[in-house]
Amino acid sequence: MTNTPRLTSADLQEAAARNLTARDITAELATALPNLEGVWRILYAALADAPPLMAELSDERRAHADLLAAARATLTAAHDAEPDPLYYLRDELGARGQLPSAGGGRS
């Protein structure tokens, strides 16, 4: 049995489409009920929060996938007795500026 984590996966495209629909509906309601200006301002602000959060989530998913691919490549390289199996992790972490300092070691 493999140790595969079960993560809930939100469909970001679908969420973005629902957010756009909600913005359109809110705009129509704001036109029809202008006396609720304060309410519409709060709703617009809440709806405006979603796109940057979705973009950040998408970036995090991509980063996770890249790190997972590097880890798998490292394990495969070690299994295949490649001379530098850690290259894949160093390359990925280096691209992110996350390599430990050269003088660092285990504490």
C-alpha positions in Angstrom: 0.0 0.0 0.0 1.4 3.4 -0.9 1.5 6.4 1.4 -0.4 8.8 -0.8 -2.0 11.8 1.0 -5.6 12.5 0.1 -5.9 16.2 -0.4 -9.2 17.9 -1.2 -8.7 19.6 -4.6 -10.7 22.7 -5.3 -11.4 23.4 -8.9 -9.9 26.9 -9.2 -11.3 27.6 -12.6 -14.8 26.8 -11.4 -14.3 28.9 -8.3 -13.1 31.8 -10.4 -16.2 31.5 -12.6 -18.5 31.4 -9.6 -16.8 34.4 -8.2 -17.3 36.3 -11.5 -21.0 35.3 -11.5 -21.4 36.5 -7.9 -19.7 39.8 -8.8 -22.2 40.3 -11.8 -25.2 39.5 -9.6 -24.0 41.8 -6.9 -23.5 44.6 -9.5 -27.1 44.1 -10.8 -28.5 44.1 -7.2 -26.5 47.2 -6.4 -28.1 49.0 -9.3 -31.6 47.8 -8.3 -31.1 48.6 -4.6 -28.7 51.6 -4.4 -29.9 52.4 -0.8 -27.8 49.4 0.4 -24.5 51.0 -0.7 -22.7 49.9 2.5 -23.7 46.3 2.0 -22.6 46.3 -1.6 -19.2 47.8 -0.7 -18.7 44.9 1.9 -19.7 42.3 -0.6 -17.5 43.7 -3.4 -14.5 43.7 -1.0 -15.2 40.1 0.0 -15.5 39.0 -3.6 -12.3 40.9 -4.5 -10.4 38.8 -2.0 -10.9 35.6 -3.9 -8.9 36.1 -7.1 -5.6 36.8 -5.4 -6.1 33.9 -3.0 -6.9 31.6 -5.9 -3.7 32.7 -7.7 -1.7 32.1 -4.5 -3.2 28.6 -4.1 -2.4 27.8 -7.7 1.2 28.9 -7.2 1.5 26.8 -4.1 0.1 23.8 -5.9 2.6 24.2 -8.6 5.5 24.6 -6.1 4.3 21.4 -4.3 4.2 19.5 -7.6 7.7 20.6 -8.6 9.2 19.7 -5.2 7.4 16.3 -5.3 8.8 15.7 -8.8 12.3 16.6 -7.6 12.0 14.2 -4.6 10.8 11.4 -6.9 13.6 12.0 -9.4 16.1 12.0 -6.5 14.8 8.6 -5.2 14.9 7.2 -8.7 18.4 8.5 -9.3 19.6 6.9 -6.0 17.9 3.6 -7.0 19.7 3.8 -10.3 23.0 4.5 -8.6 23.5 7.8 -10.4 26.7 9.6 -9.2 24.8 12.6 -7.9 21.2 11.7 -7.0 20.7 14.8 -4.9 21.2 17.0 -7.9 17.4 17.1 -8.6 16.6 18.4 -5.1 19.5 20.9 -5.1 18.4 22.2 -8.5 14.8 22.7 -7.4 15.6 24.2 -4.0 18.3 26.4 -5.6 15.8 27.7 -8.2 13.7 28.8 -5.2 16.5 30.2 -3.2 15.9 27.7 -0.5 19.2 25.8 -0.3 20.8 25.7 3.1 24.0 27.7 3.6 27.2 26.0 2.5 28.6 26.1 6.0 25.4 24.7 7.5 24.9 21.2 8.6 22.9 19.2 11.0 22.4 20.6 14.4 
